Amino acid sequence: MSTDHYEMTGGDYVPDPEREMTELIDGFFGHISATLRDHSLPDLIPAIRARHAELETANAHMVVDEPSRHNLRITLALVAGYETLLPHLGREAAIDAVRDALVEPYGEAIRASNRAMLDAAPDPFATMVAVSKSREKYAFGSTFTFRRTADDDRRYLLDIHRCFYHDVLVANSAPELTPAMCAFDGNWIEAIDPDRHGFRFERATTIGLGGTHCPFHFTRTDTPDTDAG
Protein backbone atom coordinates (compact mmCIF):
# COMPACT_ATOMS: atom_id res chain seq x y z
CA MET A 1 0.00 0.00 0.00
CA SER A 2 1.31 3.45 -0.87
CA THR A 3 2.49 5.59 2.02
CA ASP A 4 1.85 8.75 -0.01
CA HIS A 5 -1.81 9.33 0.88
CA TYR A 6 -1.65 12.97 -0.24
CA GLU A 7 0.22 12.29 -3.51
CA MET A 8 3.09 14.59 -2.65
CA THR A 9 6.02 12.73 -4.22
CA GLY A 10 5.42 13.92 -7.79
CA GLY A 11 7.05 17.27 -7.06
CA ASP A 12 4.02 19.30 -8.15
CA TYR A 13 1.76 18.97 -5.11
CA VAL A 14 -1.19 21.37 -5.00
CA PRO A 15 -3.49 21.23 -1.96
CA ASP A 16 -7.05 20.00 -2.45
CA PRO A 17 -8.81 21.79 0.44
CA GLU A 18 -12.24 20.33 -0.35
CA ARG A 19 -11.03 16.73 -0.14
CA GLU A 20 -8.54 17.27 2.65
CA MET A 21 -10.92 19.18 4.92
CA THR A 22 -13.74 16.71 4.33
CA GLU A 23 -11.41 13.88 5.37
CA LEU A 24 -10.26 15.82 8.44
CA ILE A 25 -13.80 16.59 9.54
CA ASP A 26 -14.95 13.00 9.03
CA GLY A 27 -11.94 11.77 10.98
CA PHE A 28 -12.61 14.35 13.68
CA PHE A 29 -16.19 13.22 14.23
CA GLY A 30 -15.15 9.58 14.14
CA HIS A 31 -12.56 10.17 16.86
CA ILE A 32 -15.04 12.15 18.97
CA SER A 33 -17.46 9.25 18.67
CA ALA A 34 -14.82 6.90 20.09
CA THR A 35 -14.12 9.38 22.91
CA LEU A 36 -17.81 9.38 23.82
CA ARG A 37 -17.78 5.59 24.04
CA ASP A 38 -14.59 5.62 26.13
CA HIS A 39 -16.31 7.91 28.64
CA SER A 40 -19.59 5.95 28.56
CA LEU A 41 -21.38 9.02 27.26
CA PRO A 42 -24.47 8.95 25.01
CA ASP A 43 -24.15 9.45 21.26
CA LEU A 44 -23.74 13.21 21.04
CA ILE A 45 -22.55 13.24 17.42
CA PRO A 46 -25.94 14.34 16.00
CA ALA A 47 -25.97 17.25 18.45
CA ILE A 48 -22.37 18.18 17.57
CA ARG A 49 -23.10 18.06 13.85
CA ALA A 50 -26.20 20.18 14.32
CA ARG A 51 -24.23 22.73 16.32
CA HIS A 52 -21.53 22.68 13.64
CA ALA A 53 -24.11 23.58 11.00
CA GLU A 54 -25.48 26.39 13.18
CA LEU A 55 -22.01 27.80 13.68
CA GLU A 56 -21.24 27.68 9.97
CA THR A 57 -24.36 29.70 9.24
CA ALA A 58 -23.65 32.21 12.01
CA ASN A 59 -20.04 32.68 10.85
CA ALA A 60 -20.64 32.68 7.10
CA HIS A 61 -19.63 36.35 6.93
CA MET A 62 -16.05 35.34 7.74
CA VAL A 63 -15.70 33.55 4.39
CA VAL A 64 -13.90 35.85 1.95
CA ASP A 65 -12.26 33.33 -0.40
CA GLU A 66 -12.24 29.61 -1.13
CA PRO A 67 -9.55 28.67 1.43
CA SER A 68 -11.41 30.49 4.22
CA ARG A 69 -14.55 28.50 3.47
CA HIS A 70 -12.76 25.23 4.17
CA ASN A 71 -10.72 26.56 7.10
CA LEU A 72 -13.89 27.87 8.71
CA ARG A 73 -15.46 24.40 8.51
CA ILE A 74 -12.68 22.59 10.34
CA THR A 75 -12.23 25.31 12.96
CA LEU A 76 -15.93 25.38 13.79
CA ALA A 77 -15.97 21.59 14.03
CA LEU A 78 -13.61 21.98 16.98
CA VAL A 79 -15.86 24.62 18.53
CA ALA A 80 -18.95 22.44 18.15
CA GLY A 81 -17.22 19.43 19.66
CA TYR A 82 -15.76 21.46 22.49
CA GLU A 83 -19.04 23.17 23.41
CA THR A 84 -20.86 19.85 23.51
CA LEU A 85 -18.18 17.95 25.44
CA LEU A 86 -17.45 20.72 27.93
CA PRO A 87 -20.30 20.04 30.39
CA HIS A 88 -19.57 16.31 30.32
CA LEU A 89 -15.77 16.26 30.50
CA GLY A 90 -14.71 19.62 31.94
CA ARG A 91 -12.49 22.21 30.31
CA GLU A 92 -9.09 20.51 30.14
CA ALA A 93 -10.41 17.09 29.12
CA ALA A 94 -12.65 18.66 26.47
CA ILE A 95 -9.70 20.61 25.03
CA ASP A 96 -7.61 17.42 24.98
CA ALA A 97 -10.43 15.51 23.29
CA VAL A 98 -10.89 17.94 20.40
CA ARG A 99 -7.12 18.34 19.95
CA ASP A 100 -6.63 14.59 19.72
CA ALA A 101 -9.61 14.26 17.38
CA LEU A 102 -8.00 16.77 15.02
CA VAL A 103 -4.42 15.52 15.24
CA GLU A 104 -4.63 11.75 15.44
CA PRO A 105 -6.92 10.34 12.71
CA TYR A 106 -4.70 11.33 9.76
CA GLY A 107 -1.49 11.98 11.67
CA GLU A 108 0.40 8.95 10.40
CA ALA A 109 -0.82 9.46 6.81
CA ILE A 110 0.42 13.07 6.84
CA ARG A 111 3.77 12.10 8.34
CA ALA A 112 4.21 9.27 5.84
CA SER A 113 3.31 11.43 2.82
CA ASN A 114 5.62 14.25 3.87
CA ARG A 115 8.43 11.80 4.64
CA ALA A 116 7.98 10.05 1.28
CA MET A 117 8.01 13.38 -0.54
CA LEU A 118 11.21 14.53 1.17
CA ASP A 119 12.93 11.17 0.76
CA ALA A 120 12.19 11.19 -2.99
CA ALA A 121 13.12 14.83 -3.60
CA PRO A 122 16.43 15.71 -5.29
CA ASP A 123 16.48 18.81 -3.06
CA PRO A 124 14.26 18.31 0.01
CA PHE A 125 14.68 21.91 1.19
CA ALA A 126 13.56 23.38 -2.14
CA THR A 127 10.68 20.91 -2.31
CA MET A 128 9.50 21.76 1.21
CA VAL A 129 9.64 25.48 0.46
CA ALA A 130 7.63 24.96 -2.72
CA VAL A 131 4.98 23.02 -0.78
CA SER A 132 4.84 25.76 1.85
CA LYS A 133 4.30 28.44 -0.79
CA SER A 134 1.63 26.34 -2.50
CA ARG A 135 -0.23 25.88 0.77
CA GLU A 136 0.05 29.59 1.57
CA LYS A 137 -1.77 30.33 -1.67
CA TYR A 138 -4.26 27.48 -2.04
CA ALA A 139 -4.87 26.22 1.51
CA PHE A 140 -4.66 29.44 3.53
CA GLY A 141 -5.34 32.41 1.28
CA SER A 142 -5.99 36.03 2.17
CA THR A 143 -7.23 35.51 5.73
CA PHE A 144 -3.70 34.73 6.86
CA THR A 145 -0.97 37.39 6.80
CA PHE A 146 2.43 36.06 5.73
CA ARG A 147 5.73 37.94 5.88
CA ARG A 148 8.91 36.45 4.45
CA THR A 149 11.97 37.77 6.24
CA ALA A 150 14.27 35.57 4.17
CA ASP A 151 13.68 33.61 0.98
CA ASP A 152 16.84 32.35 -0.70
CA ASP A 153 18.66 29.10 -1.38
CA ARG A 154 19.65 28.67 2.27
CA ARG A 155 16.71 30.00 4.30
CA TYR A 156 12.97 30.35 4.05
CA LEU A 157 11.87 32.35 7.07
CA LEU A 158 8.11 32.79 7.04
CA ASP A 159 6.27 34.66 9.79
CA ILE A 160 2.49 34.46 10.14
CA HIS A 161 1.12 37.66 11.67
CA ARG A 162 -2.57 36.91 11.25
CA CYS A 163 -4.09 33.46 11.78
CA PHE A 164 -7.63 32.87 10.55
CA TYR A 165 -8.03 29.86 12.83
CA HIS A 166 -7.33 32.07 15.83
CA ASP A 167 -9.63 34.82 14.53
CA VAL A 168 -12.50 32.32 14.21
CA LEU A 169 -11.89 30.86 17.65
CA VAL A 170 -11.72 34.28 19.29
CA ALA A 171 -14.95 35.30 17.53
CA ASN A 172 -16.59 32.17 18.95
CA SER A 173 -15.27 32.57 22.51
CA ALA A 174 -12.90 29.60 22.28
CA PRO A 175 -9.35 30.98 21.88
CA GLU A 176 -8.14 28.19 24.17
CA LEU A 177 -8.54 25.84 21.20
CA THR A 178 -5.97 27.63 19.02
CA PRO A 179 -3.08 25.48 20.33
CA ALA A 180 -4.97 22.44 19.01
CA MET A 181 -4.68 23.89 15.51
CA CYS A 182 -0.97 24.51 16.15
CA ALA A 183 -0.54 20.90 17.30
CA PHE A 184 -1.86 19.63 13.99
CA ASP A 185 1.28 20.94 12.27
CA GLY A 186 3.32 18.51 14.34
CA ASN A 187 2.20 15.79 11.94
CA TRP A 188 4.20 17.15 8.99
CA ILE A 189 6.94 18.72 11.11
CA GLU A 190 7.82 15.33 12.61
CA ALA A 191 8.57 13.96 9.14
CA ILE A 192 11.53 16.32 8.72
CA ASP A 193 14.85 14.68 9.59
CA PRO A 194 17.65 17.29 9.40
CA ASP A 195 20.37 14.64 9.07
CA ARG A 196 18.55 12.91 6.25
CA HIS A 197 16.92 15.87 4.48
CA GLY A 198 19.54 18.56 4.89
CA PHE A 199 17.40 21.23 6.53
CA ARG A 200 15.75 21.95 9.85
CA PHE A 201 12.43 23.50 10.80
CA GLU A 202 12.00 25.84 13.77
CA ARG A 203 8.82 27.25 15.27
CA ALA A 204 9.70 28.80 18.60
CA THR A 205 6.17 29.93 19.42
CA THR A 206 2.76 30.58 17.86
CA ILE A 207 -0.04 33.09 18.21
CA GLY A 208 -2.04 30.36 19.91
CA LEU A 209 0.70 29.95 22.51
CA GLY A 210 0.85 33.67 23.21
CA GLY A 211 3.36 34.80 20.61
CA THR A 212 2.98 37.91 18.48
CA HIS A 213 3.32 35.77 15.35
CA CYS A 214 4.00 32.21 14.22
CA PRO A 215 7.55 31.74 12.84
CA PHE A 216 7.80 28.96 10.27
CA HIS A 217 11.54 28.86 9.64
CA PHE A 218 13.25 26.44 7.26
CA THR A 219 17.07 26.51 7.16
CA ARG A 220 19.54 24.32 5.30
CA THR A 221 21.95 22.43 7.50
CA ASP A 222 24.15 20.48 5.09
CA THR A 223 23.97 18.33 1.98
CA PRO A 224 21.22 15.69 2.27
CA ASP A 225 22.38 12.10 2.64
CA THR A 226 20.89 10.69 -0.56
CA ASP A 227 22.20 7.24 0.26
CA ALA A 228 20.30 7.00 3.56
CA GLY A 229 18.14 3.92 3.72
C-alpha positions as a Markdown table, in Angstrom:
| # | Residue | x | y | z |
|---|---|---|---|---|
| 1 | Met | 0.0 | 0.0 | 0.0 |
| 2 | Ser | 1.3 | 3.5 | -0.9 |
| 3 | Thr | 2.5 | 5.6 | 2.0 |
| 4 | Asp | 1.8 | 8.8 | 0.0 |
| 5 | His | -1.8 | 9.3 | 0.9 |
| 6 | Tyr | -1.7 | 13.0 | -0.2 |
| 7 | Glu | 0.2 | 12.3 | -3.5 |
| 8 | Met | 3.1 | 14.6 | -2.7 |
| 9 | Thr | 6.0 | 12.7 | -4.2 |
| 10 | Gly | 5.4 | 13.9 | -7.8 |
| 11 | Gly | 7.0 | 17.3 | -7.1 |
| 12 | Asp | 4.0 | 19.3 | -8.1 |
| 13 | Tyr | 1.8 | 19.0 | -5.1 |
| 14 | Val | -1.2 | 21.4 | -5.0 |
| 15 | Pro | -3.5 | 21.2 | -2.0 |
| 16 | Asp | -7.1 | 20.0 | -2.5 |
| 17 | Pro | -8.8 | 21.8 | 0.4 |
| 18 | Glu | -12.2 | 20.3 | -0.4 |
| 19 | Arg | -11.0 | 16.7 | -0.1 |
| 20 | Glu | -8.5 | 17.3 | 2.7 |
| 21 | Met | -10.9 | 19.2 | 4.9 |
| 22 | Thr | -13.7 | 16.7 | 4.3 |
| 23 | Glu | -11.4 | 13.9 | 5.4 |
| 24 | Leu | -10.3 | 15.8 | 8.4 |
| 25 | Ile | -13.8 | 16.6 | 9.5 |
| 26 | Asp | -15.0 | 13.0 | 9.0 |
| 27 | Gly | -11.9 | 11.8 | 11.0 |
| 28 | Phe | -12.6 | 14.3 | 13.7 |
| 29 | Phe | -16.2 | 13.2 | 14.2 |
| 30 | Gly | -15.1 | 9.6 | 14.1 |
| 31 | His | -12.6 | 10.2 | 16.9 |
| 32 | Ile | -15.0 | 12.2 | 19.0 |
| 33 | Ser | -17.5 | 9.2 | 18.7 |
| 34 | Ala | -14.8 | 6.9 | 20.1 |
| 35 | Thr | -14.1 | 9.4 | 22.9 |
| 36 | Leu | -17.8 | 9.4 | 23.8 |
| 37 | Arg | -17.8 | 5.6 | 24.0 |
| 38 | Asp | -14.6 | 5.6 | 26.1 |
| 39 | His | -16.3 | 7.9 | 28.6 |
| 40 | Ser | -19.6 | 6.0 | 28.6 |
| 41 | Leu | -21.4 | 9.0 | 27.3 |
| 42 | Pro | -24.5 | 9.0 | 25.0 |
| 43 | Asp | -24.1 | 9.5 | 21.3 |
| 44 | Leu | -23.7 | 13.2 | 21.0 |
| 45 | Ile | -22.6 | 13.2 | 17.4 |
| 46 | Pro | -25.9 | 14.3 | 16.0 |
| 47 | Ala | -26.0 | 17.2 | 18.5 |
| 48 | Ile | -22.4 | 18.2 | 17.6 |
| 49 | Arg | -23.1 | 18.1 | 13.8 |
| 50 | Ala | -26.2 | 20.2 | 14.3 |
| 51 | Arg | -24.2 | 22.7 | 16.3 |
| 52 | His | -21.5 | 22.7 | 13.6 |
| 53 | Ala | -24.1 | 23.6 | 11.0 |
| 54 | Glu | -25.5 | 26.4 | 13.2 |
| 55 | Leu | -22.0 | 27.8 | 13.7 |
| 56 | Glu | -21.2 | 27.7 | 10.0 |
| 57 | Thr | -24.4 | 29.7 | 9.2 |
| 58 | Ala | -23.6 | 32.2 | 12.0 |
| 59 | Asn | -20.0 | 32.7 | 10.8 |
| 60 | Ala | -20.6 | 32.7 | 7.1 |
| 61 | His | -19.6 | 36.4 | 6.9 |
| 62 | Met | -16.1 | 35.3 | 7.7 |
| 63 | Val | -15.7 | 33.6 | 4.4 |
| 64 | Val | -13.9 | 35.8 | 2.0 |
| 65 | Asp | -12.3 | 33.3 | -0.4 |
| 66 | Glu | -12.2 | 29.6 | -1.1 |
| 67 | Pro | -9.6 | 28.7 | 1.4 |
| 68 | Ser | -11.4 | 30.5 | 4.2 |
| 69 | Arg | -14.6 | 28.5 | 3.5 |
| 70 | His | -12.8 | 25.2 | 4.2 |
| 71 | Asn | -10.7 | 26.6 | 7.1 |
| 72 | Leu | -13.9 | 27.9 | 8.7 |
| 73 | Arg | -15.5 | 24.4 | 8.5 |
| 74 | Ile | -12.7 | 22.6 | 10.3 |
| 75 | Thr | -12.2 | 25.3 | 13.0 |
| 76 | Leu | -15.9 | 25.4 | 13.8 |
| 77 | Ala | -16.0 | 21.6 | 14.0 |
| 78 | Leu | -13.6 | 22.0 | 17.0 |
| 79 | Val | -15.9 | 24.6 | 18.5 |
| 80 | Ala | -19.0 | 22.4 | 18.1 |
| 81 | Gly | -17.2 | 19.4 | 19.7 |
| 82 | Tyr | -15.8 | 21.5 | 22.5 |
| 83 | Glu | -19.0 | 23.2 | 23.4 |
| 84 | Thr | -20.9 | 19.8 | 23.5 |
| 85 | Leu | -18.2 | 18.0 | 25.4 |
| 86 | Leu | -17.4 | 20.7 | 27.9 |
| 87 | Pro | -20.3 | 20.0 | 30.4 |
| 88 | His | -19.6 | 16.3 | 30.3 |
| 89 | Leu | -15.8 | 16.3 | 30.5 |
| 90 | Gly | -14.7 | 19.6 | 31.9 |
| 91 | Arg | -12.5 | 22.2 | 30.3 |
| 92 | Glu | -9.1 | 20.5 | 30.1 |
| 93 | Ala | -10.4 | 17.1 | 29.1 |
| 94 | Ala | -12.6 | 18.7 | 26.5 |
| 95 | Ile | -9.7 | 20.6 | 25.0 |
| 96 | Asp | -7.6 | 17.4 | 25.0 |
| 97 | Ala | -10.4 | 15.5 | 23.3 |
| 98 | Val | -10.9 | 17.9 | 20.4 |
| 99 | Arg | -7.1 | 18.3 | 19.9 |
| 100 | Asp | -6.6 | 14.6 | 19.7 |
| 101 | Ala | -9.6 | 14.3 | 17.4 |
| 102 | Leu | -8.0 | 16.8 | 15.0 |
| 103 | Val | -4.4 | 15.5 | 15.2 |
| 104 | Glu | -4.6 | 11.8 | 15.4 |
| 105 | Pro | -6.9 | 10.3 | 12.7 |
| 106 | Tyr | -4.7 | 11.3 | 9.8 |
| 107 | Gly | -1.5 | 12.0 | 11.7 |
| 108 | Glu | 0.4 | 9.0 | 10.4 |
| 109 | Ala | -0.8 | 9.5 | 6.8 |
| 110 | Ile | 0.4 | 13.1 | 6.8 |
| 111 | Arg | 3.8 | 12.1 | 8.3 |
| 112 | Ala | 4.2 | 9.3 | 5.8 |
| 113 | Ser | 3.3 | 11.4 | 2.8 |
| 114 | Asn | 5.6 | 14.2 | 3.9 |
| 115 | Arg | 8.4 | 11.8 | 4.6 |
| 116 | Ala | 8.0 | 10.0 | 1.3 |
| 117 | Met | 8.0 | 13.4 | -0.5 |
| 118 | Leu | 11.2 | 14.5 | 1.2 |
| 119 | Asp | 12.9 | 11.2 | 0.8 |
| 120 | Ala | 12.2 | 11.2 | -3.0 |
| 121 | Ala | 13.1 | 14.8 | -3.6 |
| 122 | Pro | 16.4 | 15.7 | -5.3 |
| 123 | Asp | 16.5 | 18.8 | -3.1 |
| 124 | Pro | 14.3 | 18.3 | 0.0 |
| 125 | Phe | 14.7 | 21.9 | 1.2 |
| 126 | Ala | 13.6 | 23.4 | -2.1 |
| 127 | Thr | 10.7 | 20.9 | -2.3 |
| 128 | Met | 9.5 | 21.8 | 1.2 |
| 129 | Val | 9.6 | 25.5 | 0.5 |
| 130 | Ala | 7.6 | 25.0 | -2.7 |
| 131 | Val | 5.0 | 23.0 | -0.8 |
| 132 | Ser | 4.8 | 25.8 | 1.9 |
| 133 | Lys | 4.3 | 28.4 | -0.8 |
| 134 | Ser | 1.6 | 26.3 | -2.5 |
| 135 | Arg | -0.2 | 25.9 | 0.8 |
| 136 | Glu | 0.1 | 29.6 | 1.6 |
| 137 | Lys | -1.8 | 30.3 | -1.7 |
| 138 | Tyr | -4.3 | 27.5 | -2.0 |
| 139 | Ala | -4.9 | 26.2 | 1.5 |
| 140 | Phe | -4.7 | 29.4 | 3.5 |
| 141 | Gly | -5.3 | 32.4 | 1.3 |
| 142 | Ser | -6.0 | 36.0 | 2.2 |
| 143 | Thr | -7.2 | 35.5 | 5.7 |
| 144 | Phe | -3.7 | 34.7 | 6.9 |
| 145 | Thr | -1.0 | 37.4 | 6.8 |
| 146 | Phe | 2.4 | 36.1 | 5.7 |
| 147 | Arg | 5.7 | 37.9 | 5.9 |
| 148 | Arg | 8.9 | 36.5 | 4.4 |
| 149 | Thr | 12.0 | 37.8 | 6.2 |
| 150 | Ala | 14.3 | 35.6 | 4.2 |
| 151 | Asp | 13.7 | 33.6 | 1.0 |
| 152 | Asp | 16.8 | 32.3 | -0.7 |
| 153 | Asp | 18.7 | 29.1 | -1.4 |
| 154 | Arg | 19.7 | 28.7 | 2.3 |
| 155 | Arg | 16.7 | 30.0 | 4.3 |
| 156 | Tyr | 13.0 | 30.3 | 4.1 |
| 157 | Leu | 11.9 | 32.4 | 7.1 |
| 158 | Leu | 8.1 | 32.8 | 7.0 |
| 159 | Asp | 6.3 | 34.7 | 9.8 |
| 160 | Ile | 2.5 | 34.5 | 10.1 |
| 161 | His | 1.1 | 37.7 | 11.7 |
| 162 | Arg | -2.6 | 36.9 | 11.2 |
| 163 | Cys | -4.1 | 33.5 | 11.8 |
| 164 | Phe | -7.6 | 32.9 | 10.6 |
| 165 | Tyr | -8.0 | 29.9 | 12.8 |
| 166 | His | -7.3 | 32.1 | 15.8 |
| 167 | Asp | -9.6 | 34.8 | 14.5 |
| 168 | Val | -12.5 | 32.3 | 14.2 |
| 169 | Leu | -11.9 | 30.9 | 17.7 |
| 170 | Val | -11.7 | 34.3 | 19.3 |
| 171 | Ala | -14.9 | 35.3 | 17.5 |
| 172 | Asn | -16.6 | 32.2 | 19.0 |
| 173 | Ser | -15.3 | 32.6 | 22.5 |
| 174 | Ala | -12.9 | 29.6 | 22.3 |
| 175 | Pro | -9.3 | 31.0 | 21.9 |
| 176 | Glu | -8.1 | 28.2 | 24.2 |
| 177 | Leu | -8.5 | 25.8 | 21.2 |
| 178 | Thr | -6.0 | 27.6 | 19.0 |
| 179 | Pro | -3.1 | 25.5 | 20.3 |
| 180 | Ala | -5.0 | 22.4 | 19.0 |
| 181 | Met | -4.7 | 23.9 | 15.5 |
| 182 | Cys | -1.0 | 24.5 | 16.2 |
| 183 | Ala | -0.5 | 20.9 | 17.3 |
| 184 | Phe | -1.9 | 19.6 | 14.0 |
| 185 | Asp | 1.3 | 20.9 | 12.3 |
| 186 | Gly | 3.3 | 18.5 | 14.3 |
| 187 | Asn | 2.2 | 15.8 | 11.9 |
| 188 | Trp | 4.2 | 17.1 | 9.0 |
| 189 | Ile | 6.9 | 18.7 | 11.1 |
| 190 | Glu | 7.8 | 15.3 | 12.6 |
| 191 | Ala | 8.6 | 14.0 | 9.1 |
| 192 | Ile | 11.5 | 16.3 | 8.7 |
| 193 | Asp | 14.8 | 14.7 | 9.6 |
| 194 | Pro | 17.6 | 17.3 | 9.4 |
| 195 | Asp | 20.4 | 14.6 | 9.1 |
| 196 | Arg | 18.5 | 12.9 | 6.3 |
| 197 | His | 16.9 | 15.9 | 4.5 |
| 198 | Gly | 19.5 | 18.6 | 4.9 |
| 199 | Phe | 17.4 | 21.2 | 6.5 |
| 200 | Arg | 15.8 | 21.9 | 9.8 |
| 201 | Phe | 12.4 | 23.5 | 10.8 |
| 202 | Glu | 12.0 | 25.8 | 13.8 |
| 203 | Arg | 8.8 | 27.2 | 15.3 |
| 204 | Ala | 9.7 | 28.8 | 18.6 |
| 205 | Thr | 6.2 | 29.9 | 19.4 |
| 206 | Thr | 2.8 | 30.6 | 17.9 |
| 207 | Ile | 0.0 | 33.1 | 18.2 |
| 208 | Gly | -2.0 | 30.4 | 19.9 |
| 209 | Leu | 0.7 | 30.0 | 22.5 |
| 210 | Gly | 0.9 | 33.7 | 23.2 |
| 211 | Gly | 3.4 | 34.8 | 20.6 |
| 212 | Thr | 3.0 | 37.9 | 18.5 |
| 213 | His | 3.3 | 35.8 | 15.4 |
| 214 | Cys | 4.0 | 32.2 | 14.2 |
| 215 | Pro | 7.5 | 31.7 | 12.8 |
| 216 | Phe | 7.8 | 29.0 | 10.3 |
| 217 | His | 11.5 | 28.9 | 9.6 |
| 218 | Phe | 13.3 | 26.4 | 7.3 |
| 219 | Thr | 17.1 | 26.5 | 7.2 |
| 220 | Arg | 19.5 | 24.3 | 5.3 |
| 221 | Thr | 22.0 | 22.4 | 7.5 |
| 222 | Asp | 24.2 | 20.5 | 5.1 |
| 223 | Thr | 24.0 | 18.3 | 2.0 |
| 224 | Pro | 21.2 | 15.7 | 2.3 |
| 225 | Asp | 22.4 | 12.1 | 2.6 |
| 226 | Thr | 20.9 | 10.7 | -0.6 |
| 227 | Asp | 22.2 | 7.2 | 0.3 |
| 228 | Ala | 20.3 | 7.0 | 3.6 |
| 229 | Gly | 18.1 | 3.9 | 3.7 |
